[in-house]
Amino acid sequence: MKLPWLDDLQRQLNDTFLAQRLGHAPLIEGPSGVGKRALGDWLSRRILCLEGAEQAPCGNCRSCTLFGGGAHPDFFDIGIPEDKREIPVDSIRDLNGRLQLTASLTDRRVGRILPAEAMNTNAANALLKSLEEPASNAWLILISDQPSRLPATIRSRCQAITVRPPAHDEALAWLKSQVTARSIQADEETTEHALELAGDAPLAALELIEGEGMEFGLSIRQGLIRTARGEALQNVLDSSWTAHPELTWRWISTWIGLVLRSSLGARKKADLLGELPDYLKPESVARLWDQALRGSALARGNARQDLLLGKWLLEWTAVCNQRT
């Protein structure tokens, strides 16, 4: 899938690699849904490509073919194990060991950590040792939606590569083309709404339109409206909120972000806000928004999500009863 807004970054990274100025630990950072993983894949293929041409990755050599099939012997992908909520230290120790091995196709090896902020403390400390004493011809590509959650000692040893959402018109044109190409049933208004809710992040907007994300998000909005009106918490906070807590917190932060903008006097998005209150004190809404953002991080831990969400909703109700 072509992501045209990444073209300039790819050219810059290609020039940096050819000039041997690419750091051993690129940190690809930016909001969710802007193509960070795609850029990380491209950079991995660029480093491992067997062709020396300036336009690599070629897509045809044995290295590119193996990478495309998910079987490259010199590429090591680290994520959250299925039975875990974070990246454990054993995963990073295994990665460190693999990067020290002799490469199979060339003299280069690449490790990727996604999401990098999901490393627990011990894992981050184990990675730090590898960053301080990197293996020869080995690159560690870290990808993060929330780089601020990474220890400063790790961030300082990485080469930050920031991926930002494209301009709204470019993002909208790409999104419309995908809706058409995939025969998705979405009118222009729905497409516009999805893009705005995603903060102009095209991939995140496409995911909203394709999946059940939009429907779930609207149910969260309705729950916020109901609690703002004083409806009992037990009637609103059902199992759907806690089944996927990270997604729930993400939608809460999205809606509260819109309420905050409206409370600050920004252009109202009445069709998006629905019946959410827009008369609230900005400082109170800002505090709730910050708590919701931090809730996404807490969702990966072992905390009781029903208690965290219940506490937040009680504060939301209290704020809604305080008019400006």
C-alpha positions in Angstrom: 0.0 0.0 0.0 1.5 3.3 -1.2 1.8 6.0 1.5 2.9 9.1 -0.5 3.5 11.3 2.5 6.4 9.1 3.5 8.3 9.7 0.2 10.3 12.6 1.5 11.3 10.8 4.6 12.4 7.7 2.6 14.5 9.9 0.4 16.2 11.5 3.4 16.8 8.2 5.1 18.2 6.7 1.9 20.7 9.6 1.5 21.6 9.3 5.2 22.2 5.6 4.9 24.3 6.0 1.7 26.4 8.7 3.4 26.9 6.3 6.4 25.3 8.8 8.7 22.4 6.6 9.8 22.6 6.0 13.5 22.6 2.4 14.8 19.3 3.1 16.7 16.7 5.0 14.7 13.7 5.9 16.8 10.6 6.3 14.5 8.1 8.3 16.5 4.7 9.9 15.8 1.0 9.5 16.4 -0.8 6.2 15.7 -1.9 5.7 12.1 0.7 7.8 10.2 2.7 4.9 8.7 5.6 4.4 11.2 5.6 0.7 10.9 5.6 1.0 7.1 8.6 3.3 7.3 10.3 0.9 9.7 9.7 -1.9 7.2 11.1 0.2 4.4 14.2 1.2 6.3 14.8 -2.5 7.4 14.6 -3.6 3.8 16.8 -0.7 2.7 19.5 -1.7 5.2 19.3 -5.4 4.3 18.9 -5.1 0.5 21.7 -6.9 -1.5 21.6 -4.4 -4.3 24.0 -1.5 -3.9 21.9 0.8 -6.1 20.8 4.2 -4.7 17.2 3.3 -5.3 17.2 0.3 -2.9 15.4 -1.6 -1.6 15.1 -3.2 -5.0 12.2 -5.5 -4.1 13.7 -8.3 -6.2 16.9 -9.6 -4.5 16.9 -12.6 -2.2 17.0 -10.4 0.8 13.9 -8.3 -0.3 12.1 -11.5 -1.2 12.8 -13.2 2.2 11.8 -10.0 4.0 8.5 -9.8 2.1 7.8 -13.4 3.1 8.5 -12.8 6.7 11.4 -15.2 6.8 14.6 -13.0 6.6 17.3 -14.7 8.7 18.9 -11.3 9.6 15.8 -9.5 10.7 14.5 -9.9 14.2 11.1 -8.5 15.1 10.3 -7.9 18.8 6.8 -7.2 20.0 4.5 -7.9 23.0 4.1 -11.7 23.4 0.6 -13.0 23.1 0.4 -13.9 26.7 1.9 -10.6 28.0 0.9 -7.0 28.2 4.5 -5.7 27.9 7.8 -6.6 26.3 9.7 -8.7 28.8 13.5 -8.7 29.5 13.9 -12.1 27.9 12.8 -10.8 24.5 15.4 -8.1 24.6 18.1 -10.3 25.8 17.4 -12.8 23.0 17.4 -9.9 20.5 20.8 -8.7 21.9 22.2 -12.1 21.4 20.9 -12.5 17.9 22.4 -9.2 16.8 25.8 -10.5 17.9 25.6 -13.5 15.5 27.2 -13.6 12.1 24.7 -12.5 9.4 23.5 -15.0 6.9 23.0 -13.0 3.7 25.2 -9.9 4.2 27.2 -8.5 7.1 24.2 -6.5 8.3 21.5 -7.4 10.9 18.4 -5.4 11.9 16.2 -5.7 15.0 12.9 -4.0 15.3 11.0 -3.2 18.6 7.3 -2.3 18.2 5.9 -0.7 20.3 9.1 0.3 22.0 7.3 2.0 24.9 5.9 -1.4 25.9 9.3 -2.6 27.3 9.2 -3.1 31.0 12.0 -1.6 33.2 14.3 -4.6 33.0 13.8 -4.9 29.2 14.7 -1.2 28.8 17.8 -1.7 30.9 18.9 -4.7 28.9 18.4 -2.7 25.6 20.4 0.2 27.1 23.5 -2.1 27.3 23.1 -2.9 23.6 22.7 0.8 22.7 25.9 1.7 24.7 27.9 -1.1 23.0 26.3 -1.7 19.6 27.2 -4.7 17.6 29.1 -4.1 14.3 26.9 -3.6 11.3 23.7 -4.0 13.4 20.8 -1.6 13.6 18.0 -1.4 16.2 14.9 0.2 14.9 12.5 1.4 17.6 9.0 2.4 16.7 6.8 4.3 19.2 3.5 6.1 19.4 4.5 7.5 22.8 8.3 8.1 22.9 7.9 10.1 26.1 7.3 6.8 27.9 10.8 5.6 26.9 13.6 6.2 29.5 15.6 9.4 28.7 18.7 7.3 28.7 17.4 5.3 25.7 16.0 8.3 23.8 19.3 10.1 24.1 21.1 7.2 22.4 18.6 7.0 19.5 18.3 9.0 16.3 14.8 10.5 16.3 12.8 10.2 13.1 9.4 11.9 13.4 6.5 11.0 11.2 3.7 13.5 11.2 0.3 13.4 9.6 0.2 14.7 6.1 -1.7 17.9 5.2 -5.4 17.5 5.6 -6.2 17.7 1.8 -3.5 15.1 1.0 -4.7 12.8 3.8 -8.4 13.2 2.6 -7.5 12.5 -1.0 -5.6 9.3 0.0 -8.4 8.2 2.3 -11.0 8.6 -0.4 -8.9 6.7 -2.9 -8.7 3.8 -0.4 -12.4 3.8 0.3 -13.1 3.6 -3.5 -10.4 0.9 -4.1 -11.6 -1.3 -1.3 -15.3 -0.8 -2.1 -16.0 0.4 1.4 -19.5 1.7 2.1 -18.7 5.1 3.5 -20.1 8.5 2.3 -18.0 11.6 2.1 -19.3 12.9 5.5 -18.3 9.7 7.2 -14.8 9.8 5.6 -14.3 13.4 6.7 -15.4 12.6 10.3 -13.1 9.6 10.5 -10.1 11.7 9.3 -10.9 14.4 11.8 -11.3 11.9 14.7 -8.0 10.4 13.7 -6.2 13.7 13.8 -5.5 13.6 10.1 -3.7 10.2 10.5 -4.8 8.5 7.3 -4.2 4.8 8.4 -6.0 5.4 11.7 -9.0 6.9 9.8 -9.1 4.0 7.4 -9.1 1.6 10.3 -12.1 3.4 11.8 -14.0 3.2 8.5 -13.2 -0.4 7.8 -13.6 -1.9 11.2 -16.0 -1.5 14.1 -13.9 1.3 15.6 -16.3 4.1 14.6 -19.3 2.3 16.0 -17.5 1.5 19.3 -16.3 5.1 19.5 -19.9 6.4 19.1 -21.0 4.1 21.8 -18.3 5.6 24.1 -19.5 9.1 23.2 -23.1 8.1 24.1 -21.8 6.8 27.4 -20.1 10.1 28.2 -23.3 11.9 27.3 -25.4 9.7 29.6 -23.0 10.2 32.6 -22.9 13.9 31.9 -26.7 13.9 32.3 -26.3 12.2 35.6 -27.2 8.6 34.7 -26.0 6.0 37.2 -22.5 4.8 36.5 -23.5 1.1 36.7 -25.9 1.6 33.8 -23.2 3.0 31.6 -20.0 1.2 32.4 -20.6 -2.3 31.0 -18.3 -5.0 29.9 -17.7 -3.5 26.5 -15.7 -0.7 28.1 -13.3 -3.0 29.9 -13.0 -5.7 27.1 -10.6 -3.5 25.2 -9.5 -0.9 27.7 -6.7 0.7 25.6 -9.2 1.3 22.8 -11.7 2.7 25.3 -9.2 5.1 26.7 -8.2 6.2 23.2 -11.8 7.0 22.4 -12.4 8.8 25.7 -9.3 11.0 25.0 -10.5 11.7 21.5 -14.0 12.9 22.6 -12.6 14.9 25.6 -10.0 16.5 23.3 -12.9 17.8 21.1 -14.7 19.0 24.2 -11.6 20.8 25.3 -11.2 22.5 22.0 -14.8 23.6 22.1 -14.4 24.9 25.7 -11.4 26.9 24.6 -13.5 28.6 21.9 -12.2 26.7 18.9 -14.4 26.1 15.9 -17.2 23.8 17.1 -17.7 20.4 15.6 -21.3 20.1 16.6 -21.8 17.1 14.4 -18.9 15.3 16.1 -19.6 16.4 19.6 -23.3 15.4 19.4 -24.8 16.2 22.7 -21.5 16.3 24.6 -21.4 19.4 26.8 -19.3 22.3 25.5 -19.7 24.7 28.4 -17.1 23.2 30.7 -14.1 24.8 32.4 -11.1 24.3 30.2 -8.7 23.7 33.0 -10.9 20.9 34.4 -11.4 19.3 30.9 -7.6 19.5 30.3 -7.0 17.5 33.5 -9.5 14.9 32.4 -8.0 14.7 29.0 -4.5 14.2 30.5 -5.8 11.4 32.7 -7.4 9.7 29.7 -4.2 9.8 27.8 -2.4 8.2 30.7 -5.2 5.7 30.9 -4.0 4.2 27.6 -0.7 3.4 29.2 -2.2 2.0 32.3 -4.4 -0.3 30.2 -1.3 -2.4 29.4 -0.7 -3.0 33.1 -2.5 -5.2 35.6 -4.6 -2.4 37.1 -8.4 -3.0 37.5 -9.8 -1.2 34.4 -13.3 -1.1 35.8 -12.1 0.8 38.8 -9.9 3.2 36.8 -12.7 3.9 34.3 -15.3 4.3 37.1 -13.1 6.8 38.9 -12.6 8.8 35.7 -16.3 8.8 34.9 -17.1 10.1 38.4 -14.7 13.0 37.9 -16.2 13.6 34.4 -19.7 13.8 36.0 -18.5 16.2 38.6 -16.9 18.5 36.0 -20.0 18.4 33.9 -21.9 19.8 36.9 -19.6 22.8 37.1 -20.6 25.4 34.6 -18.2 28.1 33.4 
